Amino acid sequence: MKYLDYSFRYKTDGTHKFNLSESRAILKALDYLDLNDTDDFNEDTIDNLVDYFKTKTEKKNSKINSTVSWLYRVLRFHDLVHLLPKQRKLYNDTVNFKPVYEEERKRILKYMYDLNSDVGNNLSYQLAIFLMLETGVRSNELLNIKIDNVNLVEQAIYLDKTKNGKPRTVYFNRLAEPYIKIMLKKRKRGYLLYNFLRDERFNKRALDYLIHKIKVDLSIQKLSCHMFRKTFATELSKNGCPVTTIMKLLGHTTIEMTMVYLEINDDKISKDYKKYVPYF
């Protein structure tokens, strides 16, 4: 498929993987519906696709909308004539993920502080959690931080591998700084996080193990790397950081994308209203 060739050549790895996943989902659905060519498409095709995804898969409405939109995108890319109607989207049933709230955050921080940095992978465990809280980096960005890209003087980290392919700079503070200094004394080159037990790069498997261990040891029901990212954004917002700055730190391209990450409760809304409301 030319679209996938285009995706491989011109898009980021993350976008290309998304396109591959969507192509497999669409091809499987079309095969099930016995639709082998765009000439087989008609006004009922999209409804049949939606019914397939609803009954034969576990996709939520938002994901079904995304997959069907992907089909339209490919058709436009190839300038193919078809009889499909304008896409009608299902209602959004996505439940926004939550940040790590203060009580659990305090427990997690104590848990990490209590680890002996000289034992096993504890130093990488501590640094991983502290960096996610202080920088808001995605898990893959965290795992790809290079030692040469850490600037202790500016307390800055240059991310040269990001989700959208656009490098950016993030900043750390007193939480992560001492652990970064210890790590830099142990390691002079390569990637910042390291699996000392296996003598290899710290990878997603090790990071998933860390998150699972924290959940089990502290009896936390839900915890993920992305929750730390949302915590970072939410706490910046609470402290008055402009949304445009948060957007840049998170590596987003639109304010709308950033707003998904901001958990703004009624108390803050009330306080902000009283602070900023004009008196006519």
Backbone bond lengths (Angstrom), bond angles and torsions (degrees), N, CA, C in turn:
res aa  C-N    CA-C-N  psi(-1)  N-CA   C-N-CA  omega(-1)  CA-C   N-CA-C  phi
1 M - - - 1.458 - - 1.528 109.58 -
2 K 1.317 115.90 126.84 1.451 120.38 -176.20 1.528 112.33 -61.80
3 Y 1.331 116.14 -33.10 1.461 118.87 -178.22 1.528 110.78 -63.23
4 L 1.335 117.01 -39.31 1.465 120.48 179.04 1.528 110.99 -70.53
5 D 1.330 116.99 -34.60 1.468 119.77 174.40 1.527 110.18 -62.81
6 Y 1.324 115.44 -42.88 1.468 120.98 177.28 1.535 110.20 -62.54
7 S 1.322 115.77 -43.50 1.462 121.11 179.93 1.517 111.14 -61.90
8 F 1.328 117.24 -44.54 1.471 121.59 -179.58 1.521 111.21 -62.91
9 R 1.321 115.21 -37.65 1.462 120.02 -173.96 1.530 113.51 -81.02
10 Y 1.322 116.93 -36.51 1.463 119.48 -169.20 1.534 115.22 -116.30
11 K 1.326 118.50 -12.90 1.456 120.84 -177.47 1.525 111.05 -103.45
12 T 1.333 116.26 166.52 1.459 120.60 177.90 1.515 110.08 -70.88
13 D 1.331 116.35 164.76 1.466 121.00 179.25 1.524 111.06 -57.86
14 G 1.347 115.69 -41.71 1.460 119.79 -178.66 1.516 112.06 -64.07
15 T 1.337 116.22 -43.10 1.466 120.40 179.16 1.521 110.80 -66.67
16 H 1.326 116.67 -39.13 1.465 119.77 -179.96 1.535 110.53 -65.93
17 K 1.316 117.30 -40.09 1.466 119.98 177.56 1.529 110.47 -63.30
18 F 1.337 116.02 -38.78 1.466 120.32 176.08 1.523 110.10 -61.25
19 N 1.319 116.91 -45.99 1.462 120.65 -179.89 1.527 112.02 -62.84
20 L 1.312 117.02 -38.81 1.468 120.69 177.09 1.524 110.81 -63.02
21 S 1.335 115.42 -43.94 1.466 120.18 -179.88 1.519 111.40 -62.94
22 E 1.338 116.35 -44.35 1.460 120.39 -179.70 1.535 111.10 -66.26
23 S 1.326 116.59 -37.17 1.465 119.49 -179.85 1.520 110.78 -64.72
24 R 1.333 116.36 -40.04 1.474 119.47 178.87 1.519 110.62 -64.53
25 A 1.341 116.37 -41.71 1.464 120.27 -179.35 1.528 111.17 -64.00
26 I 1.331 116.70 -43.92 1.470 121.10 -179.36 1.529 110.87 -67.24
27 L 1.324 117.52 -45.14 1.467 120.81 -179.04 1.526 111.44 -62.63
28 K 1.330 116.43 -38.54 1.460 120.18 178.22 1.525 110.87 -65.37
29 A 1.332 115.92 -41.35 1.467 120.72 179.17 1.523 111.10 -66.65
30 L 1.331 116.96 -44.55 1.463 120.55 -179.87 1.530 111.17 -64.27
31 D 1.328 116.23 -37.30 1.462 119.90 177.34 1.524 110.77 -64.65
32 Y 1.341 115.97 -41.75 1.465 120.66 178.87 1.533 110.72 -62.06
33 L 1.336 115.93 -38.80 1.467 120.96 -179.12 1.534 112.51 -85.02
34 D 1.339 115.68 2.18 1.465 121.76 179.30 1.531 111.89 58.10
35 L 1.329 115.17 44.09 1.464 121.84 177.42 1.524 107.21 -109.41
36 N 1.304 116.86 107.58 1.458 121.79 -172.31 1.519 114.42 -102.90
37 D 1.322 116.20 -11.28 1.461 119.68 -176.46 1.526 109.19 -154.19
38 T 1.327 116.41 156.89 1.468 119.14 178.45 1.525 111.64 -62.23
39 D 1.329 117.15 -21.12 1.466 119.97 176.44 1.529 111.37 -65.92
40 D 1.347 115.55 -20.58 1.467 119.78 179.50 1.529 112.08 -82.97
41 F 1.349 116.62 -10.91 1.463 120.21 -178.51 1.531 110.24 -71.80
42 N 1.335 114.36 144.07 1.461 119.80 174.56 1.521 108.84 -145.43
43 E 1.313 117.10 -171.80 1.464 121.43 -175.76 1.527 112.88 -65.94
44 D 1.323 117.30 -18.93 1.470 120.56 -178.98 1.523 112.87 -94.68
45 T 1.315 117.52 -6.51 1.462 120.52 -173.30 1.519 113.00 -59.21
46 I 1.318 116.80 -46.77 1.470 119.77 -177.93 1.527 111.01 -64.20
47 D 1.332 116.95 -42.29 1.468 119.77 176.98 1.526 110.52 -59.32
48 N 1.332 116.24 -39.98 1.467 120.23 179.72 1.530 111.33 -67.94
49 L 1.335 115.88 -37.54 1.464 119.61 176.00 1.519 111.06 -63.16
50 V 1.324 116.01 -46.22 1.468 120.75 179.55 1.519 110.46 -60.30
51 D 1.331 117.20 -44.10 1.468 120.90 178.75 1.526 110.93 -61.79
52 Y 1.335 116.03 -39.38 1.467 119.92 178.30 1.529 110.73 -61.10
53 F 1.325 116.03 -50.32 1.463 119.48 -177.87 1.529 111.77 -64.29
54 K 1.327 116.43 -33.83 1.463 119.97 -179.57 1.532 112.12 -71.52
55 T 1.326 116.89 -35.53 1.472 120.54 -173.64 1.527 113.76 -99.03
56 K 1.322 116.87 -27.40 1.462 120.24 -174.21 1.530 114.05 -106.72
57 T 1.317 116.63 -7.40 1.466 119.83 179.57 1.530 109.39 -133.02
58 E 1.313 115.55 176.37 1.469 121.10 178.64 1.525 111.57 -105.94
59 K 1.322 116.05 19.89 1.463 119.99 -179.10 1.529 111.08 -66.48
60 K 1.326 115.37 137.01 1.463 120.16 171.71 1.528 108.97 -77.47
61 N 1.316 115.72 167.17 1.466 120.40 -178.33 1.527 112.21 -56.15
62 S 1.321 116.34 -42.40 1.460 120.14 -178.11 1.524 111.01 -62.89
63 K 1.330 116.83 -36.88 1.456 120.97 179.55 1.532 110.60 -73.21
64 I 1.325 116.86 -36.71 1.467 120.24 175.90 1.524 109.49 -62.74
65 N 1.332 116.85 -44.38 1.470 120.86 177.24 1.523 110.84 -56.99
66 S 1.331 115.71 -43.27 1.460 120.78 -178.60 1.528 111.39 -64.46
67 T 1.335 116.65 -43.61 1.463 120.86 -178.23 1.522 111.46 -67.23
68 V 1.328 116.73 -42.84 1.470 120.28 178.18 1.536 110.13 -65.92
69 S 1.327 117.01 -39.63 1.474 120.55 176.73 1.522 110.45 -60.55
70 W 1.331 115.61 -36.31 1.468 120.15 179.04 1.524 110.29 -61.96
71 L 1.339 117.57 -40.26 1.463 121.22 177.83 1.529 110.40 -60.35
72 Y 1.315 117.36 -45.93 1.469 121.30 178.41 1.545 110.59 -60.82
73 R 1.332 115.27 -38.77 1.462 119.54 -179.11 1.533 110.90 -63.26
74 V 1.322 116.02 -42.04 1.465 120.25 179.59 1.534 110.79 -65.96
75 L 1.326 115.96 -40.73 1.466 119.80 178.63 1.532 111.06 -61.67
76 R 1.342 115.61 -40.77 1.466 119.53 178.13 1.532 110.78 -66.48
77 F 1.324 115.57 -40.13 1.462 120.43 -179.31 1.528 110.73 -58.73
78 H 1.324 116.82 -39.19 1.463 121.50 -177.81 1.540 112.65 -91.86
79 D 1.339 115.63 0.98 1.474 120.01 -178.80 1.533 111.80 53.74
80 L 1.321 115.54 42.96 1.459 120.68 -178.04 1.526 111.37 -87.19
81 V 1.303 115.78 136.13 1.461 121.46 176.47 1.526 108.19 -83.19
82 H 1.335 116.08 134.29 1.468 119.39 -178.58 1.526 109.24 -150.82
83 L 1.313 114.57 169.80 1.467 120.31 -179.06 1.526 112.67 -105.76
84 L 1.323 116.45 15.51 1.463 119.02 -179.77 1.520 109.90 -69.26
85 P 1.330 116.93 140.53 1.475 119.90 177.04 1.521 110.41 -76.43
86 K 1.307 116.31 170.04 1.450 120.71 174.65 1.525 108.91 -59.75
87 Q 1.329 116.99 137.13 1.459 120.00 -174.81 1.525 112.16 -63.43
88 R 1.325 114.98 131.11 1.464 121.90 172.39 1.521 107.01 -107.04
89 K 1.318 116.27 120.92 1.462 119.27 -174.02 1.518 112.28 -90.00
90 L 1.332 115.23 143.31 1.462 122.07 174.42 1.517 109.09 -70.21
91 Y 1.341 116.38 158.24 1.463 119.33 177.81 1.523 109.20 -66.32
92 N 1.310 115.77 147.96 1.463 121.62 -176.38 1.524 109.88 -77.61
93 D 1.333 116.70 114.75 1.468 120.80 -179.32 1.526 111.27 -108.24
94 T 1.333 116.53 17.47 1.458 120.24 -179.71 1.527 110.71 -71.87
95 V 1.316 115.85 131.13 1.464 121.23 175.45 1.522 107.72 -95.71
96 N 1.324 116.32 116.68 1.459 119.82 -178.28 1.526 110.92 -61.95
97 F 1.327 115.33 136.85 1.463 119.57 177.97 1.522 109.83 -72.68
98 K 1.301 116.02 157.50 1.466 122.11 -174.25 1.526 111.00 -102.97
99 P 1.324 116.73 158.09 1.462 119.46 171.41 1.527 109.54 -78.13
100 V 1.309 115.90 174.31 1.465 120.35 172.79 1.523 106.37 -84.77
101 Y 1.316 116.51 112.14 1.456 119.75 -174.99 1.536 111.25 -74.15
102 E 1.327 115.29 165.20 1.464 122.11 -167.29 1.530 113.86 -54.29
103 E 1.324 117.95 -45.49 1.465 120.13 -176.50 1.528 111.67 -60.69
104 E 1.336 116.37 -48.25 1.463 119.71 179.82 1.522 110.55 -70.24
105 R 1.332 116.34 -33.82 1.459 120.03 179.46 1.528 110.70 -62.77
106 K 1.320 117.47 -41.12 1.466 121.18 177.98 1.517 110.97 -63.37
107 R 1.322 116.57 -40.34 1.468 120.59 179.24 1.522 111.20 -65.73
108 I 1.337 115.73 -40.04 1.465 119.96 179.43 1.522 110.48 -66.53
109 L 1.325 116.80 -42.99 1.459 120.33 179.97 1.533 111.17 -62.53
110 K 1.320 117.43 -43.44 1.471 120.78 177.74 1.526 110.40 -61.87
111 Y 1.325 115.31 -42.10 1.464 121.12 179.78 1.525 110.07 -59.78
112 M 1.318 117.08 -43.94 1.462 120.79 -178.71 1.528 111.07 -70.94
113 Y 1.332 116.97 -41.03 1.462 120.15 178.77 1.531 111.62 -62.03
114 D 1.315 116.66 -34.69 1.468 121.38 -176.40 1.523 113.32 -74.53
115 L 1.333 117.46 -13.27 1.464 119.76 179.10 1.528 110.17 -70.61
116 N 1.325 115.92 144.55 1.465 121.27 176.39 1.527 108.18 -84.03
117 S 1.313 116.69 112.70 1.465 121.31 -174.72 1.520 113.21 -62.42
118 D 1.322 117.57 -19.64 1.467 121.13 -177.52 1.528 112.91 -87.01
119 V 1.321 116.78 -4.54 1.466 120.46 -176.27 1.530 110.81 -102.59
120 G 1.327 116.31 128.53 1.456 122.22 173.19 1.518 113.71 50.81
121 N 1.331 115.25 -129.36 1.469 121.90 -179.02 1.520 112.85 -99.31
122 N 1.333 116.82 15.17 1.465 119.82 -174.50 1.524 113.41 -57.17
123 L 1.330 116.91 -37.35 1.468 119.23 -179.30 1.533 110.08 -62.91
124 S 1.318 117.32 -43.55 1.469 120.31 178.12 1.523 110.88 -67.50
125 Y 1.338 116.63 -36.00 1.467 120.51 177.55 1.528 110.12 -61.39
126 Q 1.331 115.36 -48.92 1.469 119.96 -179.07 1.521 111.10 -62.03
127 L 1.312 115.39 -46.52 1.459 120.24 -176.67 1.528 111.41 -65.13
128 A 1.333 116.76 -37.57 1.465 120.56 -179.86 1.528 110.83 -61.60
129 I 1.330 116.90 -48.51 1.471 120.98 -178.66 1.518 110.99 -66.27
130 F 1.332 116.90 -44.91 1.462 120.05 -177.62 1.532 111.45 -65.73
131 L 1.315 117.18 -37.36 1.458 120.04 178.98 1.523 111.64 -69.00
132 M 1.332 117.00 -39.10 1.464 118.64 178.24 1.514 110.79 -64.41
133 L 1.324 117.22 -37.98 1.462 120.71 179.68 1.527 112.07 -70.72
134 E 1.331 117.30 -34.74 1.472 120.07 -174.09 1.526 114.03 -94.33
135 T 1.334 117.78 -18.34 1.460 119.19 -176.55 1.526 113.03 -117.27
136 G 1.320 117.79 -22.41 1.461 120.17 -177.83 1.521 113.74 72.00
137 V 1.330 117.96 18.74 1.463 120.45 -177.94 1.525 111.08 -69.71
138 R 1.322 115.82 151.26 1.461 121.96 171.91 1.523 108.48 -71.80
139 S 1.329 116.61 160.23 1.462 120.47 -176.44 1.530 111.71 -59.64
140 N 1.330 117.42 -42.62 1.457 119.65 -178.73 1.530 111.38 -68.59
141 E 1.332 116.39 -33.83 1.462 119.79 176.21 1.521 110.15 -66.53
142 L 1.331 116.28 -39.86 1.459 121.92 178.57 1.529 110.60 -59.65
143 L 1.329 115.92 -47.00 1.462 121.05 -176.18 1.525 112.51 -68.62
144 N 1.331 117.33 -18.17 1.458 120.92 -177.28 1.527 113.95 -105.80
145 I 1.345 116.83 15.72 1.468 119.63 176.50 1.520 109.16 -71.75
146 K 1.312 115.96 123.73 1.466 121.77 179.52 1.535 109.90 -92.88
147 I 1.317 115.64 143.10 1.460 120.84 178.82 1.528 111.13 -57.12
148 D 1.326 116.31 -39.78 1.474 120.19 -179.16 1.524 112.62 -65.42
149 N 1.322 117.56 -16.03 1.465 121.26 -178.10 1.529 112.94 -97.76
150 V 1.328 116.36 8.00 1.465 121.30 178.02 1.521 109.45 -97.38
151 N 1.321 116.88 123.91 1.463 122.42 -179.49 1.526 108.21 -113.11
152 L 1.336 116.07 103.57 1.461 120.24 -178.00 1.532 112.18 -69.06
153 V 1.303 116.69 -33.59 1.472 120.47 -178.31 1.525 110.51 -64.38
154 E 1.316 116.38 -46.67 1.465 121.50 -179.14 1.529 112.58 -89.23
155 Q 1.326 116.49 -3.21 1.475 121.79 -174.43 1.535 109.69 51.08
156 A 1.323 114.56 49.31 1.460 120.87 -174.63 1.523 111.01 -129.86
157 I 1.323 114.92 151.76 1.459 121.62 176.19 1.525 107.98 -129.86
158 Y 1.309 115.45 125.38 1.468 120.88 177.47 1.526 108.14 -89.91
159 L 1.324 116.47 118.73 1.460 121.81 179.25 1.527 108.29 -94.65
160 D 1.329 116.62 110.56 1.468 119.04 -179.96 1.519 112.30 -97.62
161 K 1.328 116.90 -3.67 1.464 120.47 174.79 1.522 108.03 -128.70
162 T 1.322 116.40 107.84 1.459 121.79 -176.98 1.526 110.24 -127.60
163 K 1.322 116.14 170.21 1.460 120.87 -177.13 1.523 112.03 -62.06
164 N 1.335 116.34 -43.17 1.472 119.05 -176.97 1.527 113.25 -93.60
165 G 1.331 115.98 5.09 1.459 119.73 177.25 1.510 114.96 80.88
166 K 1.336 117.28 0.11 1.463 121.16 -179.30 1.528 109.41 -100.63
167 P 1.325 118.59 114.08 1.472 121.07 179.35 1.527 110.83 -59.41
168 R 1.323 115.89 149.09 1.457 119.55 175.98 1.526 108.80 -150.63
169 T 1.318 115.75 168.18 1.460 122.00 178.53 1.514 109.59 -111.70
170 V 1.325 116.40 133.99 1.464 121.93 173.97 1.527 107.55 -120.04
171 Y 1.320 115.48 168.20 1.453 119.75 -173.44 1.523 111.17 -129.58
172 F 1.326 115.93 145.16 1.458 121.03 176.55 1.515 109.35 -116.05
173 N 1.340 116.37 169.07 1.456 120.75 -175.33 1.521 109.64 -136.48
174 R 1.318 116.21 -152.77 1.463 119.95 -172.24 1.522 113.69 -69.32
175 L 1.321 117.85 -16.37 1.465 120.19 179.49 1.521 110.56 -70.16
176 A 1.312 116.99 -50.39 1.463 120.95 -175.56 1.527 113.65 -90.43
177 E 1.312 117.13 -24.81 1.468 120.80 -170.93 1.534 114.43 -53.18
178 P 1.340 119.96 -51.09 1.473 118.36 -177.21 1.527 113.02 -62.29
179 Y 1.329 116.78 -32.03 1.461 120.26 -179.20 1.526 110.80 -76.91
180 I 1.330 116.76 -31.28 1.464 120.35 174.01 1.528 109.57 -64.54
181 K 1.324 116.83 -42.68 1.462 121.00 -179.68 1.534 111.06 -62.04
182 I 1.328 116.13 -41.49 1.473 119.92 178.08 1.524 110.08 -63.47
183 M 1.339 115.40 -44.21 1.466 119.50 -179.11 1.523 111.21 -63.18
184 L 1.324 117.14 -40.45 1.462 120.61 -178.86 1.529 111.45 -67.13
185 K 1.318 118.45 -26.34 1.463 121.25 175.82 1.528 110.49 -73.98
186 K 1.341 115.85 -31.71 1.461 120.55 -179.73 1.524 112.01 -80.19
187 R 1.352 115.78 -33.60 1.467 120.78 -173.81 1.529 109.86 -129.56
188 K 1.320 115.22 133.18 1.463 120.53 -175.39 1.527 113.36 -105.89
189 R 1.327 117.35 -13.49 1.464 119.58 -179.44 1.531 109.24 -153.22
190 G 1.322 114.72 171.84 1.459 119.28 178.37 1.515 112.05 89.27
191 Y 1.318 115.88 -148.87 1.464 122.56 -176.54 1.520 110.27 -93.98
192 L 1.340 115.40 148.35 1.459 120.76 -173.14 1.527 112.45 -63.49
193 L 1.330 117.10 -47.96 1.459 120.02 179.63 1.523 109.97 -85.46
194 Y 1.339 115.89 138.78 1.465 119.59 -175.41 1.522 110.45 -140.72
195 N 1.334 115.19 142.80 1.460 121.09 175.57 1.527 107.32 -92.90
196 F 1.330 115.51 97.29 1.463 120.73 -176.45 1.527 111.52 -70.23
197 L 1.317 117.66 -28.40 1.462 120.98 -178.63 1.528 111.76 -70.42
198 R 1.341 116.28 -36.06 1.466 120.78 -178.84 1.525 112.88 -103.16
199 D 1.343 116.45 -2.83 1.457 121.62 -178.26 1.527 110.84 53.78
200 E 1.335 115.40 55.41 1.453 121.61 -179.40 1.525 109.48 -154.62
201 R 1.329 116.58 173.96 1.468 120.22 175.78 1.521 110.88 -59.37
202 F 1.313 115.45 144.50 1.455 121.68 172.70 1.526 106.98 -71.56
203 N 1.332 117.56 122.38 1.460 120.21 -173.90 1.527 111.85 -119.22
204 K 1.315 116.12 -175.74 1.457 121.53 -176.70 1.528 111.31 -62.47
205 R 1.311 116.68 -36.53 1.463 120.05 179.33 1.533 110.82 -60.77
206 A 1.330 116.16 -43.11 1.467 120.58 178.80 1.523 110.84 -67.42
207 L 1.335 116.85 -37.48 1.459 120.39 179.41 1.525 110.77 -68.63
208 D 1.324 116.79 -41.26 1.471 120.87 176.86 1.524 110.68 -62.22
209 Y 1.327 116.06 -38.83 1.467 120.46 177.63 1.522 110.75 -61.81
210 L 1.331 116.30 -42.42 1.470 120.87 179.33 1.524 110.86 -61.02
211 I 1.327 117.42 -48.55 1.463 121.02 -179.32 1.520 110.44 -61.23
212 H 1.333 116.74 -42.73 1.470 121.09 179.27 1.522 110.53 -63.87
213 K 1.318 117.24 -40.99 1.475 121.28 -179.31 1.524 111.21 -63.77
214 I 1.323 116.92 -42.00 1.468 120.83 178.21 1.531 109.78 -62.66
215 K 1.334 116.88 -44.97 1.467 121.39 179.96 1.518 110.87 -58.77
216 V 1.323 116.82 -45.94 1.467 121.26 -177.44 1.523 110.86 -69.67
217 D 1.328 116.83 -48.80 1.468 120.72 -175.76 1.526 112.65 -66.04
218 L 1.331 117.03 -31.71 1.467 120.28 -177.60 1.530 112.61 -105.72
219 S 1.337 116.33 4.73 1.475 121.80 179.53 1.531 111.14 54.28
220 I 1.323 115.50 47.99 1.463 121.81 177.17 1.520 108.13 -98.20
221 Q 1.320 115.74 128.04 1.457 119.59 -174.38 1.521 112.50 -70.74
222 K 1.337 116.77 -47.78 1.461 120.18 -177.38 1.526 109.73 -127.43
223 L 1.327 114.64 130.51 1.461 120.32 177.42 1.526 108.00 -158.53
224 S 1.315 116.17 135.30 1.461 120.86 178.02 1.519 109.05 -151.84
225 C 1.323 116.15 163.45 1.464 120.49 177.37 1.525 110.59 -60.19
226 H 1.316 116.93 -37.78 1.459 120.55 -177.78 1.533 111.59 -66.86
227 M 1.340 116.74 -27.23 1.462 119.53 176.65 1.525 110.96 -66.80
228 F 1.334 117.29 -33.86 1.467 120.08 175.64 1.529 110.03 -67.09
229 R 1.323 116.59 -35.71 1.470 121.38 177.62 1.526 110.31 -64.53
230 K 1.323 116.03 -41.84 1.467 118.99 178.65 1.532 110.36 -69.96
231 T 1.328 116.88 -34.71 1.465 120.98 177.28 1.522 110.30 -61.24
232 F 1.328 115.49 -44.68 1.472 121.34 178.19 1.526 110.71 -56.36
233 A 1.327 116.55 -49.16 1.466 121.08 -178.15 1.520 111.53 -65.43
234 T 1.324 115.94 -43.96 1.468 121.07 -177.34 1.523 111.67 -63.74
235 E 1.341 116.83 -43.74 1.463 120.02 -178.78 1.527 111.32 -67.92
236 L 1.337 117.17 -36.80 1.472 119.48 175.31 1.524 110.09 -61.12
237 S 1.342 115.75 -43.77 1.467 120.43 -179.59 1.523 110.85 -62.62
238 K 1.325 116.93 -43.20 1.470 121.21 179.49 1.524 111.82 -60.41
239 N 1.336 115.75 -33.22 1.461 120.35 -178.30 1.522 112.62 -86.66
240 G 1.348 116.43 6.61 1.456 120.13 174.09 1.516 115.88 92.47
241 C 1.322 118.12 10.59 1.458 120.69 -179.88 1.534 109.78 -67.95
242 P 1.316 119.09 132.85 1.469 121.42 179.03 1.531 111.34 -59.72
243 V 1.323 115.84 142.32 1.464 120.92 -178.45 1.517 110.67 -60.38
244 T 1.338 117.54 -34.73 1.462 120.18 -179.24 1.534 111.18 -63.76
245 T 1.336 116.93 -35.70 1.465 120.71 177.47 1.524 110.27 -69.18
246 I 1.335 116.11 -43.42 1.466 120.45 178.09 1.523 109.83 -60.06
247 M 1.321 116.62 -40.83 1.461 121.99 178.85 1.528 110.58 -58.07
248 K 1.327 116.96 -45.07 1.459 121.26 -179.54 1.522 111.51 -67.35
249 L 1.328 117.16 -40.31 1.457 120.64 -179.76 1.528 111.77 -66.50
250 L 1.329 116.61 -34.77 1.465 120.68 179.39 1.521 112.42 -79.92
251 G 1.327 116.28 -15.98 1.456 119.24 -178.90 1.504 113.44 81.21
252 H 1.344 116.77 25.71 1.460 120.95 178.11 1.524 110.54 -85.67
253 T 1.329 115.56 159.27 1.457 120.30 178.66 1.525 112.49 -103.90
254 T 1.348 117.00 -12.34 1.457 120.55 179.91 1.524 110.59 -137.90
255 I 1.317 115.10 151.94 1.467 120.79 175.74 1.525 110.16 -64.06
256 E 1.333 116.72 -36.50 1.473 120.82 -178.28 1.525 110.49 -58.58
257 M 1.309 116.77 -40.06 1.458 121.07 179.49 1.530 110.35 -65.09
258 T 1.323 115.86 -40.23 1.465 120.61 -178.89 1.519 111.59 -67.54
259 M 1.333 116.85 -36.77 1.461 120.40 -177.55 1.527 112.58 -60.34
260 V 1.327 117.05 -26.82 1.468 120.73 177.02 1.522 110.75 -61.79
261 Y 1.331 116.06 -27.88 1.459 121.10 -175.42 1.530 113.66 -88.83
262 L 1.313 116.69 -7.94 1.464 119.38 -175.19 1.516 110.90 -96.50
263 E 1.311 116.29 114.78 1.465 122.37 177.43 1.523 107.38 -92.77
264 I 1.299 116.05 100.18 1.470 120.76 -176.96 1.520 108.79 -109.92
265 N 1.332 116.81 111.90 1.460 119.66 -176.54 1.526 111.55 -86.44
266 D 1.327 115.30 171.74 1.463 120.70 -175.78 1.525 112.36 -62.99
267 D 1.338 116.20 -32.22 1.460 119.92 -179.11 1.531 110.40 -64.13
268 K 1.335 116.65 -43.74 1.466 119.81 179.16 1.522 110.51 -68.48
269 I 1.324 116.89 -39.01 1.464 120.24 178.12 1.521 110.43 -59.28
270 S 1.351 115.93 -43.85 1.458 120.99 179.96 1.531 111.21 -63.37
271 K 1.356 115.89 -45.74 1.464 120.12 -179.36 1.529 111.25 -64.11
272 D 1.336 116.08 -42.67 1.464 119.54 179.82 1.526 111.19 -64.86
273 Y 1.341 115.34 -38.13 1.458 118.96 179.11 1.531 110.12 -60.86
274 K 1.331 115.96 -48.15 1.460 120.38 -178.15 1.532 111.69 -64.89
275 K 1.330 115.43 -30.19 1.468 119.54 -178.89 1.516 112.39 -77.61
276 Y 1.329 116.63 -37.56 1.453 119.99 -171.22 1.521 115.59 -108.22
277 V 1.346 118.26 -9.58 1.456 119.78 -175.66 1.549 109.59 -62.44
278 P 1.314 117.57 133.18 1.466 119.83 177.89 1.525 110.25 -77.57
279 Y 1.311 115.65 144.95 1.473 119.94 176.61 1.527 108.02 -107.14
280 F 1.298 116.29 111.94 1.450 121.24 -174.31 1.522 111.22 -86.70
